[in-house]
Amino acid sequence: MRRLLLPLALVALAAVLVVGLSQAGGDEAPDRRQNPSLAEQQRALAGAPAPLARLYARGNTIERGDLEARLRALRGYPVVLNKWASWCGPCKAEFPAFAQAARQIGTRVAFLGVNAMDSGEAARRFLARQPVPYPSIEDVDGDVAQRLGLGQNFPVTAFFDRRGELVQVHQGGYASSAELLADIRRYLGG
């Protein structure tokens, strides 16, 4: 019986490692058909109204600053705010969906990220591999996200209407841009 336990334990350990590594996501290069370069994404947003054009001109950056002030500056436009971290597997998995949705409707809807409880260096390395056409606000200790009512979970997406009012918080990741776009239509009419 003991001779059987060791091989079973090794098989179980190997299975846990394989599942863990596959969920963690590697540092492999992204599929460019699924996630175009930052320049390609920004070209897709050409012609956006001035407030959105200014936002997207700072695409794929981690910025310090007052998130509430940024949201006020975007009043008049619905806003999709995604809280993410480079160490979060589901966050990594949904990034291409946000990039694609922003390319599709970013001239009518503002997209903004919150990089929470993360290392700035790790976040910038991740963005180099998975660019998005919008900036992210740095939230090292998670206080900004907490003040907005986004909780401690990752990822979280918040939907703000044209008046800047929080209308919905979606806990968890999006499997596709179609799923994200459906929620944008549902909550923002975008």
ABEGO torsion letter per residue (X at the ends): XAAAAAAAAAAAAAAAAAAAAAAAEBABBBBAAABBBAAAAAAAABGBBAAAAAAAAABGBBBBEBAAAAAAAABGBBBBBBBBBAABAAAAAAAAAAAAAAAAAAAABBBBBBBBGBBAAAAAAAAAABBBABBBBBBAAGAAAAAAGAEABOBBBBBBBAAGBBABBBBEBBABAAAAAAAAAAAAGX
